Amino acid sequence: HEAHLITRYVGLTRAHPQLDKLGGEYWSKRRKAAERSALDYAAEMLRLQAERETHEAPVFSVDSPWLRQFEGTFPYKETRDQLAAIRDTATDLASGKPMDRLICGDVGFGKTEVALRAAFQAVMSNAQVAIIAPTTVLCQQHFNTFRERMAGYPVTVEMLSGFRKPAEQAVIRE
């Protein structure tokens, strides 16, 4: 039913990949090596998570008048999923445990707002926040959004990117 999804393999180099006969000796060796590698990776992730569980993290305040005021400046109506992500992220930040949370969604569905509220929650608890963006243009867009939304609060928002001159970057890094 989905044969149209099959495309020609295009690798990173000009070399052609070695093909093995399914069920053959080399196929079995490669499959077993891949299984071992996946199990090793899973074991390392479990070990790392267990280690993280033993550490403490700062506890960030979940509720404050400024946070409620900040949330009220969001110019759109939050979606149910966005509200759940905001709530879960705030709970994580208040848990006192190291936090790993990945927010995924299509363009325009409020991931930046989730990040803004988490950053505001952390900053209002006297923490420093860094946001990493995959492109310089997205970095500039987030910088503009963060600066605009946090303008009425005692928060300094800066940006390190290729759009900044080296002298400006040096001042920000201090």
C-alpha positions as CSV (number, residue, x, y, z in Angstrom):
1,H,0.0,0.0,0.0
2,E,2.9,2.4,0.5
3,A,5.3,1.3,-2.2
4,H,5.4,5.0,-3.4
5,L,7.5,5.7,-0.3
6,I,10.4,3.6,-1.5
7,T,13.2,5.7,-3.0
8,R,16.7,5.1,-4.3
9,Y,19.4,5.0,-1.6
10,V,21.6,8.1,-1.7
11,G,24.6,7.8,0.6
12,L,26.9,10.5,1.9
13,T,29.9,9.3,-0.2
14,R,30.3,8.2,-3.8
15,A,31.0,4.6,-2.6
16,H,28.1,2.2,-3.1
17,P,26.9,0.4,0.0
18,Q,27.7,-3.3,0.2
19,L,24.6,-5.4,-0.3
20,D,24.1,-8.7,1.4
21,K,21.7,-11.5,0.7
22,L,18.9,-11.6,3.2
23,G,19.5,-14.6,5.5
24,G,23.1,-14.9,4.4
25,E,26.2,-15.1,6.6
26,Y,27.1,-11.4,6.2
27,W,23.5,-10.3,6.7
28,S,23.3,-12.3,10.0
29,K,26.6,-10.8,11.2
30,R,25.6,-7.2,10.4
31,R,22.2,-7.7,12.0
32,K,23.7,-9.1,15.2
33,A,26.2,-6.3,15.3
34,A,23.4,-3.8,14.9
35,E,21.4,-5.5,17.7
36,R,24.4,-5.4,20.0
37,S,25.0,-1.8,19.2
38,A,21.4,-0.9,20.0
39,L,21.5,-2.8,23.3
40,D,24.8,-1.1,24.2
41,Y,23.3,2.3,23.5
42,A,20.1,1.4,25.5
43,A,22.2,0.3,28.4
44,E,24.2,3.5,28.3
45,M,21.1,5.6,28.3
46,L,19.7,3.6,31.3
47,R,23.0,4.1,33.2
48,L,23.0,7.8,32.4
49,Q,19.3,8.2,33.5
50,A,20.0,6.3,36.7
51,E,22.9,8.6,37.5
52,R,20.9,11.7,36.7
53,E,18.2,10.5,39.2
54,T,20.7,10.7,42.0
55,H,21.5,14.3,41.3
56,E,19.5,17.3,42.5
57,A,18.6,20.4,40.4
58,P,17.4,23.8,41.4
59,V,13.7,24.0,42.2
60,F,12.0,26.7,40.2
61,S,8.8,28.4,41.4
62,V,5.7,27.2,39.7
63,D,3.5,30.1,40.6
64,S,4.1,33.8,41.0
65,P,2.1,37.0,40.2
66,W,4.7,37.9,37.5
67,L,4.4,34.4,35.9
68,R,0.6,34.7,35.8
69,Q,1.0,38.2,34.3
70,F,3.6,36.9,31.8
71,E,1.3,34.0,30.7
72,G,-1.5,36.5,30.2
73,T,0.5,38.4,27.6
74,F,0.4,35.5,25.2
75,P,-1.6,36.9,22.3
76,Y,-3.2,33.5,21.2
77,K,-5.4,30.8,22.7
78,E,-3.3,27.9,23.9
79,T,-4.1,24.5,22.4
80,R,-4.8,21.6,24.7
81,D,-1.5,19.9,23.8
82,Q,0.4,23.2,24.3
83,L,-1.2,23.6,27.8
84,A,-0.2,20.1,28.7
85,A,3.4,20.7,27.5
86,I,3.5,24.0,29.5
87,R,2.1,22.3,32.6
88,D,4.5,19.3,32.4
89,T,7.5,21.5,31.8
90,A,6.7,23.7,34.8
91,T,6.2,20.6,36.9
92,D,9.6,19.3,35.8
93,L,11.2,22.6,36.6
94,A,9.7,22.5,40.1
95,S,10.7,18.9,40.8
96,G,14.2,19.4,42.0
97,K,15.4,16.7,39.5
98,P,17.5,17.2,36.3
99,M,15.1,17.7,33.4
100,D,15.1,16.3,29.9
101,R,12.1,17.2,27.9
102,L,11.8,17.4,24.1
103,I,8.9,19.5,22.7
104,C,8.0,18.5,19.2
105,G,5.4,19.9,16.9
106,D,4.7,21.5,13.6
107,V,5.6,25.1,12.8
108,G,3.2,27.5,14.4
109,F,1.9,25.3,17.1
110,G,3.4,27.0,20.1
111,K,6.8,25.4,21.0
112,T,8.4,28.8,21.4
113,E,5.7,29.7,24.0
114,V,6.5,26.6,26.0
115,A,10.2,27.6,25.9
116,L,9.3,31.2,26.8
117,R,7.3,30.2,29.9
118,A,10.0,27.7,31.1
119,A,12.7,30.3,30.6
120,F,10.6,32.9,32.4
121,Q,10.0,30.5,35.3
122,A,13.7,29.8,35.6
123,V,14.8,33.4,35.3
124,M,12.3,34.5,37.9
125,S,13.9,31.9,40.2
126,N,17.3,33.6,39.7
127,A,18.7,31.2,37.1
128,Q,20.3,31.9,33.8
129,V,18.8,30.4,30.6
130,A,20.3,29.6,27.2
131,I,18.3,28.8,24.2
132,I,20.0,27.0,21.3
133,A,18.6,27.4,17.7
134,P,19.7,25.4,14.7
135,T,19.9,28.4,12.4
136,T,21.1,32.0,12.7
137,V,17.7,33.2,11.3
138,L,15.8,31.2,13.9
139,C,18.1,32.5,16.6
140,Q,17.3,36.0,15.5
141,Q,13.6,35.3,15.5
142,H,13.7,33.8,19.0
143,F,15.8,36.7,20.2
144,N,13.2,39.2,18.9
145,T,10.3,37.2,20.5
146,F,12.0,36.7,23.8
147,R,13.1,40.3,24.0
148,E,9.6,41.5,23.1
149,R,7.8,39.2,25.5
150,M,10.1,39.9,28.4
151,A,10.4,43.6,27.9
152,G,8.4,44.6,30.9
153,Y,10.3,42.5,33.4
154,P,13.8,42.8,35.0
155,V,15.3,40.3,32.5
156,T,18.2,40.8,30.2
157,V,17.9,39.0,26.8
158,E,20.9,38.7,24.6
159,M,21.9,36.7,21.5
160,L,25.2,35.1,20.3
161,S,25.1,34.4,16.6
162,G,26.8,35.1,13.3
163,F,24.7,38.3,13.1
164,R,26.7,39.8,15.9
165,K,30.1,41.3,15.4
166,P,33.0,39.6,17.4
167,A,33.3,42.7,19.7
168,E,29.6,42.4,20.5
169,Q,29.9,38.7,21.2
170,A,32.8,39.3,23.5
171,V,30.8,41.8,25.6
172,I,27.9,39.4,25.8
173,R,30.1,36.5,26.9
174,E,31.4,38.6,29.8
